[in-house]
Amino acid sequence: MTATPAVPDNATRAGIRRQMRRTRRALTPGERHRAAARLARRLRKHEWAGRAHRIGLYLAGNGELDPLPAFQHPPMQHKPLYLPVLDPLRTGMLRFVPWTGDTRLIRNRFGIPEPSLRQHTGVASWTLDLILMPLVAFDDYGNRLGMGGGFYDRTLEALWRHPVRPRLVGVAHRFQRVERLPVASWDVPLDAVITD
């Protein structure tokens, strides 16, 4: 397994992002597969994942830890899953669209596969029970550093106005943990992080 990269205390968000992305991309296919298998075992035992009915998740790319293997085995395999899709009507926002392994995917403007909104309109993020979110780095204070587009933060900011909301759980390799992330005013905090 790749060693945890040393992140200086005064590192900028851009610097942390560059370093962690480089470390993630350096993982071998075997390391990625083993990390996803470890995550799958942990997710299948996770209390929130076990109780959740409607789950938002992502398709891993760019070295991200893959959550999908957890949903290929009982008790998780029959839970309704939703993928984030770029909202064509609200710039910078996401919609969550029903997804199965048979759902036809198209590449969005960033090259990320997503379900077509022509077949599904999507659901509001607050109607999900759990959202598993990719990240570049995290700390022990519930802070998440994403890829820099702000899509999750803009989409999930409104959750705090709803009486019921999904649990927000970051998914990461354990080496993505840093002591303390520089936080921006728009960052939406996580409820938890689950690692491999």
C-alpha positions as CSV (number, residue, x, y, z in Angstrom):
1,M,0.0,0.0,0.0
2,T,1.2,3.5,-0.8
3,A,2.6,5.4,2.2
4,T,0.6,8.3,3.7
5,P,1.9,11.4,2.1
6,A,3.2,14.1,4.4
7,V,1.1,17.3,4.1
8,P,2.7,20.4,5.6
9,D,0.6,22.3,8.2
10,N,0.5,25.4,6.0
11,A,-0.5,23.6,2.8
12,T,-3.1,25.2,0.6
13,R,-6.2,23.6,-0.6
14,A,-4.8,23.4,-4.1
15,G,-1.5,22.0,-2.9
16,I,-3.3,19.3,-0.8
17,R,-5.5,18.5,-3.8
18,R,-2.6,18.1,-6.2
19,Q,-0.6,15.9,-3.8
20,M,-3.5,13.6,-2.8
21,R,-4.7,13.2,-6.4
22,R,-1.1,12.3,-7.4
23,T,-0.9,9.7,-4.6
24,R,-4.3,8.2,-5.5
25,R,-3.4,7.9,-9.2
26,A,-0.1,6.1,-8.2
27,L,-2.1,3.2,-6.7
28,T,-1.7,0.0,-8.7
29,P,-4.8,-1.8,-10.0
30,G,-4.2,-4.5,-7.4
31,E,-4.0,-1.9,-4.6
32,R,-7.3,-0.3,-5.8
33,H,-9.0,-3.7,-5.9
34,R,-7.9,-4.7,-2.4
35,A,-8.9,-1.3,-1.0
36,A,-12.4,-1.6,-2.6
37,A,-12.8,-5.1,-1.1
38,R,-11.8,-3.8,2.4
39,L,-14.2,-0.9,2.0
40,A,-17.0,-3.3,0.9
41,R,-16.6,-5.3,4.1
42,R,-16.7,-2.2,6.2
43,L,-19.7,-0.7,4.4
44,R,-21.8,-3.9,4.7
45,K,-21.3,-3.7,8.5
46,H,-21.8,0.1,8.7
47,E,-24.9,1.0,10.8
48,W,-26.0,3.8,8.5
49,A,-25.5,1.9,5.3
50,G,-27.4,-1.1,6.7
51,R,-30.4,1.1,7.7
52,A,-30.4,3.3,4.6
53,H,-33.0,2.5,1.9
54,R,-32.1,5.1,-0.8
55,I,-28.4,5.6,-1.3
56,G,-26.6,8.2,-3.3
57,L,-23.1,7.1,-4.4
58,Y,-20.6,7.7,-7.2
59,L,-18.7,5.8,-9.9
60,A,-15.0,5.8,-8.9
61,G,-12.5,7.4,-11.2
62,N,-9.1,9.1,-11.0
63,G,-8.0,6.8,-8.2
64,E,-11.1,7.3,-6.0
65,L,-12.0,4.5,-3.7
66,D,-14.7,2.4,-5.3
67,P,-17.9,1.9,-3.3
68,L,-19.7,-0.3,-5.8
69,P,-18.4,-3.7,-4.6
70,A,-20.2,-3.3,-1.3
71,F,-23.5,-3.3,-3.2
72,Q,-22.9,-6.6,-5.0
73,H,-23.5,-8.7,-2.0
74,P,-26.3,-9.2,0.6
75,P,-27.6,-7.3,2.5
76,M,-26.8,-4.3,0.2
77,Q,-27.4,-5.6,-3.3
78,H,-31.1,-4.8,-3.5
79,K,-31.0,-1.2,-2.1
80,P,-32.0,1.5,-4.6
81,L,-28.9,3.4,-5.7
82,Y,-28.7,7.0,-7.1
83,L,-25.8,8.6,-9.1
84,P,-25.1,12.3,-9.2
85,V,-25.8,14.0,-12.5
86,L,-24.9,17.5,-13.6
87,D,-28.1,19.5,-13.4
88,P,-28.7,21.2,-16.9
89,L,-31.2,23.7,-15.4
90,R,-29.3,24.8,-12.3
91,T,-25.7,25.5,-13.1
92,G,-23.2,24.0,-10.7
93,M,-25.7,21.7,-9.0
94,L,-26.3,18.0,-9.0
95,R,-29.4,15.8,-9.3
96,F,-29.5,12.2,-8.1
97,V,-30.8,9.8,-10.6
98,P,-31.8,6.1,-10.1
99,W,-29.1,3.7,-11.3
100,T,-28.6,0.0,-11.7
101,G,-25.8,-1.9,-13.4
102,D,-27.9,-1.9,-16.6
103,T,-28.5,1.8,-16.7
104,R,-27.1,3.4,-19.9
105,L,-24.5,6.0,-19.1
106,I,-23.2,9.0,-21.0
107,R,-20.2,11.1,-20.3
108,N,-20.8,14.6,-19.0
109,R,-18.6,17.6,-19.9
110,F,-15.9,16.5,-17.4
111,G,-15.8,13.0,-19.0
112,I,-17.6,11.4,-15.9
113,P,-20.2,8.7,-16.8
114,E,-23.7,9.5,-15.6
115,P,-27.2,8.4,-16.3
116,S,-29.1,10.3,-19.0
117,L,-31.7,12.8,-17.7
118,R,-33.8,12.1,-20.7
119,Q,-34.8,8.8,-19.1
120,H,-35.0,9.9,-15.4
121,T,-35.7,13.3,-13.9
122,G,-33.8,12.5,-10.6
123,V,-34.8,13.0,-7.0
124,A,-34.0,15.8,-4.5
125,S,-30.9,15.1,-2.4
126,W,-32.9,15.4,0.8
127,T,-35.0,12.4,-0.1
128,L,-32.0,10.1,0.1
129,D,-31.1,8.3,3.3
130,L,-27.4,8.2,2.8
131,I,-25.0,9.9,0.3
132,L,-21.5,8.4,-0.1
133,M,-19.3,11.1,-1.4
134,P,-15.9,11.0,-3.1
135,L,-13.2,13.3,-1.7
136,V,-9.6,14.2,-2.2
137,A,-8.8,14.8,1.5
138,F,-10.5,14.8,4.9
139,D,-9.8,15.5,8.5
140,D,-11.2,14.4,11.8
141,Y,-13.4,17.4,12.1
142,G,-15.8,16.4,9.4
143,N,-14.2,18.6,6.7
144,R,-14.0,17.3,3.1
145,L,-11.8,18.6,0.3
146,G,-13.4,17.7,-3.1
147,M,-12.1,18.1,-6.6
148,G,-12.6,21.9,-6.6
149,G,-15.9,22.3,-8.6
150,G,-18.1,22.8,-5.5
151,F,-20.9,20.7,-7.0
152,Y,-21.6,18.7,-3.9
153,D,-21.3,21.7,-1.6
154,R,-23.8,23.8,-3.6
155,T,-26.2,20.9,-3.9
156,L,-26.1,19.8,-0.3
157,E,-26.0,23.3,1.3
158,A,-29.8,23.4,1.2
159,L,-30.1,20.2,3.2
160,W,-29.8,22.0,6.5
161,R,-33.2,23.6,5.9
162,H,-35.0,20.3,5.7
163,P,-36.2,18.5,8.9
164,V,-35.0,15.2,7.5
165,R,-31.8,14.8,5.5
166,P,-29.5,12.1,4.4
167,R,-26.3,11.2,6.3
168,L,-23.3,12.5,4.4
169,V,-20.4,10.1,4.5
170,G,-17.1,10.7,2.8
171,V,-15.4,7.7,1.2
172,A,-11.6,7.7,1.0
173,H,-8.4,5.8,1.2
174,R,-7.0,6.1,4.7
175,F,-3.9,7.9,3.4
176,Q,-6.2,10.8,2.3
177,R,-6.6,11.9,6.0
178,V,-4.8,15.1,6.9
179,E,-4.4,16.6,10.4
180,R,-6.5,19.7,9.6
181,L,-7.9,20.9,6.3
182,P,-8.1,24.6,5.5
183,V,-11.9,25.2,5.5
184,A,-13.9,27.5,3.1
185,S,-17.1,29.2,4.1
186,W,-19.1,27.2,1.5
187,D,-17.8,23.7,2.6
188,V,-20.6,21.4,3.8
189,P,-19.4,19.2,6.7
190,L,-19.6,15.4,6.6
191,D,-21.3,13.3,9.2
192,A,-18.6,10.7,8.9
193,V,-15.9,9.3,6.7
194,I,-15.4,5.6,5.9
195,T,-12.1,4.4,4.7
196,D,-10.5,1.2,3.4
